[in-house]
Amino acid sequence: MPRTVEDVLKDIEEHPERHRHDFNELTACCIIEGAFVMYLMEAHSKGAPLGRNGGVACDVVSGPCACGAWH
């Protein structure tokens, strides 16, 4: 069964521990049916918080991050 945006959003909400990704894993998690879904990247930083840097929520545990740093 193909993954849907709704499936991923529900999984982020119910199991945030599964969504502590490095950059490559985050990118792969945000691809649905061959298309990158930007909204899912934002959902990771809100639903599976990893911390904040300069007032911006982090979205990865390693690699280039939404906060502007490289973790």
N, C-alpha and C positions, 0 to 999 in steps of 0.2 A: 504494500500500500504506500503510495507516495506521501511524503511529508507535506503538510500545509502550514501556512503562516499561523493559523489558529492552533494547530498542534504544538508548534514551537512556543507560541505565547503561553499556552496552558502549561507546558512543561517548565518554562522559566518560572512561572508563578508557583507551581506545585513542587518543583525540585530545583531551586536556584543553585544548589551545590553542583549540579550537573553542567552548569553554564559558567564555570570559572575557567575561561579559555585563554590560551595564548592567541596571538594574532591570527595565525593560520587556522586554528580551530574555530575562532569566532567567525572568520570569513566563511568557512565551510558551513557553519551552523546557519548562517544568514542567506545561504543560497537555496532557493526553492524552485524546483523545476527548471534549473539552469539559469535562473535570474537572481541577482543579488537584491535583497530586500532591505533597504536602508532602515526602515522602521524597526526591523528586528535587532539591528545593532544598537539602536537607542533603547529598545526594550531590555537588552542585556544590562546596560549601565544602570537602569532603574530597577529591574527585577532581580538582578543578581549582583548587587553592589560589591565593589572591590575596594572602595575607598574614594577619596577625593584628593585632587591636587589643584591648588589655585582656584577652588570653588567649582571645579568641573569634575563630574563623576568619571571614574576610571571604568574602562570596559574590557581590559585584558590584564592577565597576570604577568605576561612578558611580551615584549615587542612594542611597536608603535601604538600609542594609546590616544583615546579621545581627549585626554587631559593635556596633550601636547608633549608629554614626556615619553621616554623610551624605558620601559620597565624590564 
